[in-house]
Amino acid sequence: PNIIMSDERIFIKKSAGRLYAYNAPYFGNDTPLYPRKAILKKIFFIGHAKKDYIYTEKRNDAFIKLIKNCFFINLRYNNTLERNIKMLDEIIQKVPCCSLGFTINSRIFKNWGAKIK
């Protein structure tokens, strides 16, 4: 399956009317991780929690979480911020955004695998 996970940046690009996600390349000590592309179907805001949970964010809350984690490039152009805000709005209209919290000893990915897909 085309799944892209990262604790760093995910790049989102619109091409031919579809939204795609790309992972950031990694060239650390282990095997290099080259950029991969996948159709953007869901976004998960993940983090440690006191108990396991998963829920779909309301659009306004998803927008706030996206913009807090967004890195705008090419800010030297006058309309970059406006274009990025419009793209974030399109993302929350088309792509479900979910919050996923898990405990340190969680089996969330095994137990809730069907829910995540």
Contacts in CASP RR format, 6 or more apart in sequence:
PFRMAT RR
TARGET T0000
AUTHOR 0000-0000-0000
METHOD contacts of the structure
MODEL  1
PNIIMSDERIFIKKSAGRLYAYNAPYFGNDTPLYPRKAILKKIFFIGHAK
KDYIYTEKRNDAFIKLIKNCFFINLRYNNTLERNIKMLDEIIQKVPCCSL
GFTINSRIFKNWGAKIK
2 36 0 8 1.000
2 37 0 8 1.000
2 38 0 8 1.000
2 39 0 8 1.000
3 38 0 8 1.000
4 10 0 8 1.000
4 21 0 8 1.000
4 22 0 8 1.000
4 23 0 8 1.000
4 36 0 8 1.000
4 38 0 8 1.000
5 23 0 8 1.000
6 23 0 8 1.000
6 24 0 8 1.000
8 24 0 8 1.000
9 24 0 8 1.000
9 71 0 8 1.000
10 21 0 8 1.000
10 22 0 8 1.000
10 23 0 8 1.000
10 24 0 8 1.000
11 21 0 8 1.000
11 22 0 8 1.000
11 23 0 8 1.000
11 24 0 8 1.000
12 19 0 8 1.000
12 20 0 8 1.000
12 21 0 8 1.000
12 22 0 8 1.000
12 40 0 8 1.000
12 87 0 8 1.000
12 91 0 8 1.000
13 19 0 8 1.000
13 20 0 8 1.000
13 22 0 8 1.000
14 20 0 8 1.000
14 87 0 8 1.000
14 90 0 8 1.000
18 39 0 8 1.000
18 40 0 8 1.000
19 39 0 8 1.000
19 40 0 8 1.000
19 90 0 8 1.000
19 91 0 8 1.000
19 94 0 8 1.000
19 95 0 8 1.000
20 37 0 8 1.000
20 38 0 8 1.000
20 39 0 8 1.000
20 40 0 8 1.000
21 37 0 8 1.000
21 38 0 8 1.000
21 39 0 8 1.000
21 40 0 8 1.000
22 35 0 8 1.000
22 36 0 8 1.000
22 37 0 8 1.000
23 33 0 8 1.000
23 35 0 8 1.000
23 36 0 8 1.000
24 35 0 8 1.000
25 32 0 8 1.000
25 33 0 8 1.000
25 34 0 8 1.000
25 35 0 8 1.000
26 32 0 8 1.000
26 33 0 8 1.000
27 33 0 8 1.000
40 91 0 8 1.000
40 95 0 8 1.000
41 95 0 8 1.000
41 96 0 8 1.000
42 95 0 8 1.000
42 96 0 8 1.000
42 97 0 8 1.000
42 98 0 8 1.000
42 116 0 8 1.000
43 62 0 8 1.000
43 66 0 8 1.000
43 91 0 8 1.000
43 95 0 8 1.000
43 96 0 8 1.000
43 97 0 8 1.000
43 98 0 8 1.000
44 97 0 8 1.000
44 98 0 8 1.000
44 99 0 8 1.000
44 100 0 8 1.000
44 116 0 8 1.000
45 57 0 8 1.000
45 65 0 8 1.000
45 69 0 8 1.000
45 97 0 8 1.000
45 98 0 8 1.000
45 99 0 8 1.000
45 100 0 8 1.000
46 99 0 8 1.000
46 100 0 8 1.000
46 101 0 8 1.000
46 102 0 8 1.000
47 100 0 8 1.000
47 101 0 8 1.000
47 102 0 8 1.000
48 101 0 8 1.000
48 102 0 8 1.000
48 103 0 8 1.000
48 104 0 8 1.000
49 101 0 8 1.000
49 102 0 8 1.000
49 103 0 8 1.000
50 103 0 8 1.000
51 103 0 8 1.000
52 101 0 8 1.000
52 102 0 8 1.000
52 103 0 8 1.000
52 106 0 8 1.000
52 108 0 8 1.000
52 111 0 8 1.000
52 112 0 8 1.000
53 99 0 8 1.000
53 100 0 8 1.000
53 101 0 8 1.000
54 98 0 8 1.000
54 99 0 8 1.000
54 100 0 8 1.000
54 101 0 8 1.000
54 108 0 8 1.000
54 112 0 8 1.000
54 115 0 8 1.000
54 116 0 8 1.000
55 98 0 8 1.000
55 99 0 8 1.000
56 96 0 8 1.000
56 97 0 8 1.000
56 98 0 8 1.000
57 65 0 8 1.000
57 97 0 8 1.000
57 98 0 8 1.000
57 99 0 8 1.000
59 92 0 8 1.000
59 93 0 8 1.000
62 92 0 8 1.000
62 97 0 8 1.000
63 88 0 8 1.000
63 89 0 8 1.000
63 92 0 8 1.000
65 97 0 8 1.000
65 99 0 8 1.000
66 88 0 8 1.000
66 91 0 8 1.000
66 92 0 8 1.000
66 97 0 8 1.000
67 85 0 8 1.000
67 88 0 8 1.000
70 84 0 8 1.000
70 88 0 8 1.000
72 80 0 8 1.000
72 81 0 8 1.000
72 84 0 8 1.000
73 80 0 8 1.000
74 80 0 8 1.000
75 81 0 8 1.000
91 97 0 8 1.000
100 108 0 8 1.000
100 116 0 8 1.000
101 108 0 8 1.000
102 108 0 8 1.000
102 109 0 8 1.000
109 116 0 8 1.000
END
